[in-house]
Amino acid sequence: MANIDAPRGFTPVRYKNGKPYSGAARMYYKDTTAGIIGVGDPVIRVTNSSDPLGNPEIVRATTGAAITGVVVAIVPDSSRPNQVGYLSASDVGYVMVADDPDLLFEVQEVSGGTALAVTNIGEHIDSVTAINASSVIGRSQYEIDNAALATDNTWIIEGLVQRPDNAVGEHAKWLVSANLHTEVNAGVTNRKEI
């Protein structure tokens, strides 16, 4: 059976030591310079936060750069009662970010190109070029790019997601961890190739 094409960005599932993800997240501020931010989007903390409450500020991470974490929730705002799962470019608000550098995330492989293989586990990979979150389902549409394997990319392929509805091939779901993380070392990789 073919894998379902349903990109949902990056979803934290467990820590590198095997413990399940507990839902831990930190609040960050999003202003109008961050673009559209959705649940599942990788983000980066910026300097000189403009948050009146003093929280750190984020923008959507650029492909190939270090990340601070992944958005796991949009903090509800009574002025936007019907908007769930994303903040539009003009919105100012708060997001919860899973920013632990030891998290593993589930993410879908992009359509087309040469599909990743189990021999790619341990290699570094990038996500697709920045893409806006879906305003219909309120989720990120980020995927990992099977054509972007290089030594110092943002993510490390940790393994194939083990589920009956997932197999190596187009649209496969993979576990990845941050190779470049602002809270560890933004300019060098967290783990070298073996």
Buried (B, 14 or more C-beta within 10 A) or exposed (E): EEBEEEBBBBBBEBBBEEEEBEEEBBBBBBBEEBBBBBBBBBBBBBEEBEBEEEBBBBBBBBBBBBBBBBBBBBEEEEEEEEBEBBBBEEBBBBBBBBBBBBBBBBBBBBEEEEBBEEEBBEBBBBBBEBBBBBBEBBBBBBBBBBEBBEEBBBBBBBEBBEEEEBBBEBBBBBBBBBBBBBBBEEEEBBEEEE
